[in-house]
């Protein structure tokens, strides 16, 4: 099941999206899929799961169109860095198991 919501009750002007997934493996699979599908169109996809390959600098500076994250990483990042919420226009929650 996918759940999508616009943050700030539609008040955000950001076009950035965060796609939340329940597991690192799913984030990595989606990253490969999204990069293959959308990179040629100029869409920048990054990932953040707590692994060494994370695009932490791009996330912190808002240099992305889509950020793929695990639920836990998203929770810890927005608690530690609340400014990240101002970057996000759409949150998509994938509850697939």
Phi, psi and omega in degrees: 000135176251139176234124178242140177214148175270129181288157177065028179050042177085006184272348183284143176255002181285143175259005180284146179233147172244128180248112184262132181231154186282348185214151179301318181300320178293321176300313181295321177296313179296323179300313179299315180297310183294320179297315180297318185282321194246348184300319180296338179272001179088011179274123180267117178251131176234170178224153178212109183229354186100002179270165182296333183277005181299150176264060187299315182297318179296321178295311183296329183260004178070029180264065179199161171255319178230130175243123177264126184218156168279160179303315184296318180294318178299313180301314181290324181291317182286334174289320181280331185224074184302336180299339179299329180296331179288343180278342193262131175258331183220138174241128177243126181247118178260118182259021180294148180248000000 
